[in-house]
Amino acid sequence: MSLLTQNLAWVLLSGVALSALVAWQRYMSRRENSNSTELHRAQECTPTADDPVTGNSVRIAHAIAANFEGKTYFFESESSRAVFQQDPERYIHRHHRHHDCC
C-alpha cells in the first residue's frame, strides 16, 4: 500500500470511531434523561402532606401519622408528632391561617 492509501484508511477508521462515539453518547444521554423523567413522574404521583408543626412537605407513605378530631395529620419525625400531640389546637389553627378565619 502506498503512504497515501494507508493514511486514508486511518482517517476513515478514525471518522467511523468518532461517529460511533458520538452516537453512543447521544444514546446514553437520552437514556439518562428518560430515567430522570420517569423518576420525576414517580415523585409527582407520590401523595404528600404538610407537617403541621414544621410546615415541611412529607411523603405520606413514609410519614408518621397522628389522628385528632377525626382527621389524620402527617409528620416528618417522631419529635414533630410529639410536639403536635402536646397542643394540637395550636398547630391546627396555625395550619389554617390562610382562610383568614383564625
Buried (B, 14 or more C-beta within 10 A) or exposed (E): EEEEEEEEEEEEEEEEEEEEEEEEEEEEEEEEEEEEEEEEEEEEEEEBBBBBBBEEEBEEEEBBEBEBEEEEBBBBBEEBBEBBBEEBEEBBEEBEEEEEEE
